[in-house]
Amino acid sequence: MPHLHEDKIKFLEEMANDTGSKTAQDIQDVIFRRMSADKKLEVAAGLWILARALNPEKIDFRIHGRDRPAPSAH
Protein backbone atom coordinates (compact mmCIF):
# COMPACT_ATOMS: atom_id res chain seq x y z
CA MET A 1 0.00 0.00 0.00
CA PRO A 2 2.71 2.54 -0.82
CA HIS A 3 0.15 4.69 -2.64
CA LEU A 4 -1.78 5.45 0.55
CA HIS A 5 1.44 6.30 2.36
CA GLU A 6 2.52 8.67 -0.42
CA ASP A 7 -0.88 10.39 -0.35
CA LYS A 8 -0.61 10.88 3.40
CA ILE A 9 2.88 12.38 3.09
CA LYS A 10 1.75 14.69 0.28
CA PHE A 11 -1.26 15.82 2.34
CA LEU A 12 0.89 16.53 5.42
CA GLU A 13 3.37 18.49 3.30
CA GLU A 14 0.52 20.57 1.86
CA MET A 15 -0.82 21.27 5.34
CA ALA A 16 2.65 22.23 6.63
CA ASN A 17 3.17 24.65 3.75
CA ASP A 18 -0.25 26.28 4.10
CA THR A 19 -0.78 26.52 7.86
CA GLY A 20 -0.24 30.29 7.93
CA SER A 21 -3.71 30.93 6.54
CA LYS A 22 -5.51 28.03 8.22
CA THR A 23 -6.76 27.51 11.73
CA ALA A 24 -6.60 24.16 13.48
CA GLN A 25 -10.33 23.79 12.74
CA ASP A 26 -9.71 24.38 9.02
CA ILE A 27 -7.05 21.68 8.99
CA GLN A 28 -9.30 19.28 10.91
CA ASP A 29 -12.12 19.94 8.44
CA VAL A 30 -9.85 19.09 5.51
CA ILE A 31 -8.68 15.89 7.21
CA PHE A 32 -12.23 14.71 7.92
CA ARG A 33 -13.47 15.70 4.46
CA ARG A 34 -10.79 13.50 2.88
CA MET A 35 -11.41 10.61 5.29
CA SER A 36 -13.50 7.63 4.19
CA ALA A 37 -16.78 6.89 5.96
CA ASP A 38 -15.30 3.69 7.41
CA LYS A 39 -12.36 5.61 8.87
CA LYS A 40 -14.71 8.27 10.30
CA LEU A 41 -16.68 5.54 12.08
CA GLU A 42 -13.47 3.99 13.38
CA VAL A 43 -12.28 7.36 14.74
CA ALA A 44 -15.68 8.09 16.30
CA ALA A 45 -15.75 4.69 18.01
CA GLY A 46 -12.23 5.22 19.34
CA LEU A 47 -13.11 8.66 20.70
CA TRP A 48 -16.26 7.26 22.36
CA ILE A 49 -14.22 4.50 24.03
CA LEU A 50 -11.65 7.06 25.21
CA ALA A 51 -14.34 9.38 26.59
CA ARG A 52 -15.99 6.52 28.43
CA ALA A 53 -12.64 5.42 29.90
CA LEU A 54 -11.90 8.95 31.08
CA ASN A 55 -15.31 9.61 32.61
CA PRO A 56 -17.58 6.55 32.72
CA GLU A 57 -20.23 8.36 34.77
CA LYS A 58 -20.81 10.98 32.09
CA ILE A 59 -20.92 8.71 29.02
CA ASP A 60 -24.31 7.00 29.13
CA PHE A 61 -25.71 5.28 26.07
CA ARG A 62 -29.19 4.68 27.49
CA ILE A 63 -32.03 6.77 26.12
CA HIS A 64 -33.25 8.23 29.42
CA GLY A 65 -29.99 8.40 31.37
CA ARG A 66 -29.37 7.46 34.97
CA ASP A 67 -31.35 9.98 36.98
CA ARG A 68 -34.00 11.14 34.56
CA PRO A 69 -37.40 9.48 34.68
CA ALA A 70 -38.92 8.18 31.49
CA PRO A 71 -41.49 10.55 29.95
CA SER A 72 -45.03 9.75 30.99
CA ALA A 73 -47.46 8.54 28.36
CA HIS A 74 -50.67 10.56 28.04
Helices and strands as residue ranges (DSSP letters): H 2-17, G 19-21, H 24-34, H 37-54
